[in-house]
Amino acid sequence: MNLTRAKKICFIFSLSFLILISDSVQKTSFAADIGNCLLCHKYPGLSRVDEEGRMRLFFINESIYNNGVHAKVKCEGCHTDITEIPHKAAKKVDCLVECHIIEPTTETKFSHKDVATFIKTSVHGKVDKIGNDKKFSEDYPSCKDCHDEPLYRPLSFFKKVRPGISEASLGRCRVCHKKDDFIYQFYNHVTTRLHKSRNPLNIAEMCGRCHDDSSLVTRHGLSTKAVFSYGETFHGKAATFLDERVPDCLDCHVNKGESVHQMLSHKDPLSSIHETNKGKVCATIDCHPSASPKLANYGVHSEFNLTQSPAQYFFTFFFIVLTGGTLLPLMGIIFLDLVRRFFPHATIGRRK
Amino acid sequence: MEKYPAIKIKDGQKYFYRFSLNQRIQHFILAFTIVILVLTGMPLKFNEASWAPYLYSLFGGIQYAPTVHKVNGAILVGLFFYHIFYLIYVIRKYYIEPAKKKGALKKFGALKIVLTQKMAPNLKDAYDIRDLMKYLLFLTAKRPDGDEMTWKEKFDYWAPFWGMVVIGASGVILWNKELFTQILPGGVLNFLLIAHSDEALLAALFLFIWHWYNVHFSISVFPMGTVFLTGYLSEELMVEEHYQHYVDVMKKAGLEHEILPPHGAHGHESPEGGASS
């Protein structure tokens, strides 16, 4: 084999290899990686120890990201401070930035700013109606206290419903829509919005991060550890068994048809759980349609607590005493019976 | 009642009539449904326990276990009402009507008959408890001479009876909360849930500790008493637990000369010097 022929063969192999690589790159990276960020972030081991000593993983699983809610958003769309590669430590993402996505109905740049407006007037807003900071305003949640990027969620192998796109359903989309890119994007968007992305247990655990925090509950004068007391009801117990049919916090605390970001205090007459409205919450068509408003007087957040619900406290105490008072003497008799059988003839003093 | 002889002899051993087939079937349904109700109820009461999801999944998990619980609860409530009618039927047919025929039914006679039924608690039960404590504390060597139904059996009967009223009624209301809260305030459900679940825990512990000790784990019956299957109790156990009734039955059957001395069940010499069976 002469050198020229060897060169030709090498060239053909190299070309074939490049074509193969470029083909695979085309297949997997239809997401908006215009900045070529995945050049580095595709490596699973990409990580470093940050200034606070925490191990930070910077790996982006491309296939999961491509199926996520932000698949069409450029990396720079959220990480606006990154303008060059290699880059310095990125700032925390501001969820209210305008990204490059165009909202199709108004043809304006998309942003989550409306949510911030909703939150501002809700029970979770940091300022009161006059505009002053609420007490302990730093305790009130920001976007990422409740939301996360699905990319960073643990893989849920246990779920019966397979996450991701249903190929069978995509066939219906293709009847009218021709571009797969469009189909994937909007199918994902619509189905994500139509279904709950988290089960009631996940929601309760999320809310519990603040609402079960004793110091927060005390500081804000809340009457209950809300998720703990929810867990004492059938709804909460069923949620721990991963029942997706039972109501979670959001189902009751948000008016039907409104965004969860518009949640109001129970003292607000417009709140779904205000004394005058809560009857309707239980009696929705999906829950207890034939219920009278009286059902809503059920103490959903009752605790075994002398201050909060003394009547229930003493009622429970009665059963504890009844149980102990019944079982302890009987168990004593069992014990004495077992001992007596070892010494059937023995008596103390005169045998009668 | 006549179809069951008071004493049966099998392989030279005497067996004494205790429960009719009807009563044994009632007990079987009661035992079966209670075990299922406990197994499908406790995982919900202790939902945070590590074993709860595994036990619950045996009954179909949160999708099906509540239905299994309700179906068994409904059967148990049905059995409760059947038992009430059964009691009324038996007392009327075998006690009130014969007394009427004899013309011996006086004012409040029916009430007296009800209050003197063999399952009704009486003063002898109190004396028997006192005497048992004396025996267990080594103050006497003599066990109490139990009647046909001892205080233990009456306890075993009336505790679940009370339990079924509390658990059954609260269960039915909680099941049909939409209907009942047309009248009752919703806050009542909180109390009913406490009553349902705490009384159920008491009942389960009572049955699985106390009742099972007496009928399964006690040295006299281990590994299992058979009276709930056959309806007949061995002579040894009759002597140990129902000596007064045993003597009555033996005398009625004309077997006075074969009456065993008390304390025979432990297999030691009786105070009179006779050997036990």
Contacts between the chains, C-beta under 8 A, distances in Angstrom:
chain1	res1	chain2	res2	distance
A	231	B	47	7.7
A	231	B	48	7.6
A	233	B	193	7.9
A	234	B	44	7.5
A	234	B	193	7.8
A	237	B	44	5.3
A	237	B	47	4.4
A	238	B	62	5.2
A	240	B	47	4.8
A	240	B	48	6.8
A	241	B	47	6.8
A	241	B	52	7.9
A	241	B	53	6.2
A	241	B	56	6.1
A	241	B	61	6.1
A	241	B	62	3.9
A	242	B	62	7.0
A	243	B	62	4.2
A	243	B	63	7.7
A	288	B	177	7.4
A	288	B	178	5.1
A	290	B	178	4.7
A	290	B	179	7.6
A	291	B	177	7.5
A	291	B	178	4.5
A	291	B	181	6.4
A	292	B	178	7.7
A	292	B	181	5.8
A	292	B	182	5.0
A	294	B	181	4.6
A	294	B	182	7.2
A	294	B	183	8.0
A	294	B	184	7.0
A	294	B	185	5.4
A	294	B	186	5.2
A	295	B	177	6.3
A	295	B	178	6.5
A	295	B	181	4.3
A	295	B	186	4.7
A	295	B	189	7.9
A	296	B	186	5.9
A	297	B	185	5.1
A	297	B	186	3.4
A	297	B	187	5.0
A	298	B	177	7.9
A	298	B	181	7.9
A	298	B	186	3.8
A	298	B	187	6.5
A	298	B	189	4.8
A	298	B	190	6.4
A	299	B	186	8.0
A	299	B	187	6.0
A	299	B	190	4.7
A	302	B	190	5.4
A	309	B	190	7.7
A	311	B	191	7.7
A	312	B	190	5.8
A	312	B	191	6.7
A	312	B	194	6.5
A	315	B	191	5.6
A	315	B	194	5.6
A	315	B	195	7.6
A	316	B	194	5.3
A	316	B	198	6.7
A	319	B	194	6.7
A	319	B	195	7.2
A	319	B	198	3.6
A	319	B	199	6.6
A	319	B	202	6.9
A	320	B	198	7.5
A	322	B	202	6.3
A	323	B	198	7.0
A	323	B	201	6.7
A	323	B	202	4.4
A	323	B	205	7.0
A	326	B	159	7.6
A	326	B	202	6.4
A	326	B	206	6.4
A	327	B	202	7.4
A	327	B	205	5.7
A	327	B	206	6.7
A	327	B	209	6.7
A	327	B	210	7.5
A	330	B	206	7.4
A	330	B	209	7.1
A	330	B	210	4.6
A	331	B	209	6.5
A	331	B	210	7.8
A	333	B	132	7.6
A	333	B	136	6.8
A	334	B	209	7.3
A	334	B	210	7.2
A	334	B	213	5.1
A	336	B	136	3.9
A	336	B	137	7.0
A	337	B	136	6.2
A	337	B	218	7.1
A	338	B	219	7.9
A	339	B	136	7.8
A	340	B	135	6.9
A	340	B	136	5.2
A	340	B	138	7.4
A	341	B	219	5.4
A	341	B	266	7.6
A	343	B	138	7.3
A	344	B	141	7.9
A	344	B	263	7.7
A	344	B	266	4.4
A	344	B	268	5.7
A	345	B	141	6.1
A	345	B	268	6.2
A	346	B	138	5.6
A	346	B	141	7.8
A	347	B	138	5.3
A	347	B	139	6.7
A	347	B	140	6.1
A	347	B	141	4.9
A	348	B	137	7.8
A	348	B	138	4.8
A	348	B	139	6.1
A	349	B	139	7.3
A	351	B	140	7.3
A	351	B	141	5.0
A	351	B	271	7.9
A	352	B	140	4.7
A	352	B	141	7.1
A	352	B	142	6.1
